[in-house]
Each structure stands twice: as C-alpha cells, then as structure tokens.
Amino acid sequence: LHARDRARVNLPLPDFAKIAWVDESKSTSEKILGLMKAAILAIEAALPVGSIQNTDAGVWRSDFAKEWRHLVRLAEGPANLMRLVVFLEDNISPEWLREDVGYLMSCLPNRWKAVSESC
C-alpha cells in the first residue's frame, strides 16, 4: 500500500480502522460488512500504476474513483458491496491479469450469481 507505483498516485490512504469500525451493539453481519468495506478499499488503494485507467480521460478518473470509494463506504449490504467489487474487477486492465488466474476465475461463480447470492 505504501509503494510509490500505486494507481492512487498521491492520494492519502483512507483510515481503514475508521471505515471498518462498527458500534458494538451492531450484529456480526454488520461488523463483517465494515471489515469488507475496509478490505475492498485497501485492494483498490493497492492497485499498481497501469492496472486501471485512472487518467483524466480514463474510466477510473479521479472524480469517478472518489465517488466509487464513497459508495463503498455507504454500502448497506453485501449485494451493494458485491456490485462495487464487480465494477472494480471489470475496470482492471486484462493485461494485468496473470494467465494462470484465468483458470482460477473460471472456477468462481458468474458475476450475476455472486451478486444475487450476496443478497
């Protein structure tokens, strides 16, 4: 996360502990959701330069990425969070995926299935 060659360039890292924190009175599911939000934001923050189109003309331009991060923080359930994960995955450049990952990805459920089962 602290390497210089990250796609987030000079943006400061979010406060992952603050994002993951959920009041003790909340359910276990809500606590897990908080941890998932922090983990997804950490993954996005760790993306290397070139792995995602974060130029002014690219899909992941700064205003869009900022809004995506905001939506992750506001996600009210696993289905909303899964949609945001799928969107992030779809925007990672195929050149950055290792060939042997293709086999592993083929073993995963289809995206529509992952989203529908997260409800």
N, C-alpha and C positions, 0 to 999 in steps of 0.2 A: 504493500500500500504506500510505502514511503519512497519508492523508487521514482526517479525523475522522469522516466519514459512512460508515464501514465496518460491515458486519453483525457483525463480531467484537467490536465495541464497544471495551472497554478491554483485551482480551487482548493480551499481548505477541506480537510476531511470532516465529515459530519460527526457529531457527538454520538457515536454508536451506542454508548451506555444509556444516554438520554432517550434515544429512539427505542431501545429495547425495554426500557423500564415501564412496568405496568403496576398499578396500585395492587397491594397485597390482597385486597378484597376481591379482585377480579378472578375469573375462572382460569383454570390451567390452559384452556384453549386460547384465551386472550393473552396469557403470558407467552405462550408459544408463538402466537402471531406477532407479538412485539419483537421477539428474538428473530423471527423470519424476516421482518422488515429490515432490521439492522443488518442481517446477513446478506440480503439482496442488495442493499445499498453498498455494502463492503465489496461485493462482487463487481458492481458497476464501477466503483471507485478504483478497483484494481485492474481494470481493462487497460492493456498496453496501447500506446500510440499506434494508430493504423488499424486497430481491430474493429473500430466503429467509425462511421463518418461523422466526425464532430467539427467539421469546418462550417463556416457561415452558410454555405450552400448545401451542406450535408443534412441527412435526415436527423442526426443526433446533434444539431446545432445547440448552442448554449441555452437559448430560451426554452427549447423543447426539452432538453435534458433536465433543466431546472423544474419544469412542470411535471415531468415523469417522476423525479425524486419526491416532489410534493405529493403526488398521487400515491406513491408507495407509503409515505408517512401516514396518509389519511385512509388507506385501505381498511375497510371494515370487516373483511373476512377473507378466508383462503381463496375463494373464487376470484375476487378482485385482485388479490396479490398474484395469483397464478396468471391472470391475463397480462399483468405488467411484466412478469418474468418471460412469458412467451413473446411479448413485444420486444423486450431486450434481446432475447435469443435471435429473433428474426432480423435484428439490425447488426448483428456481429458479422463481419465480412467472412464469406466462406473460405477465403484464403487462409484465415487464421485457425481454421479447424483442422486438426490433425487427421490424416486419413484413417487411422485406426479408431477414431472416435465415431466414424460413420457406422461401424458395426454396433458399437455400444448404443448409439442413438436409435438404431433400428429396433433395439430390444425394448425401448421405452414406449409407453402408451402414446397414441396420437395426441396432438395438442388439444383437440376438441374433447377427447376423453379425459385428459388431465384436468382441463378446466371444469368439465361437467362433474367429475368425481370430487372436485375440491369443494363443492357446494355443501 
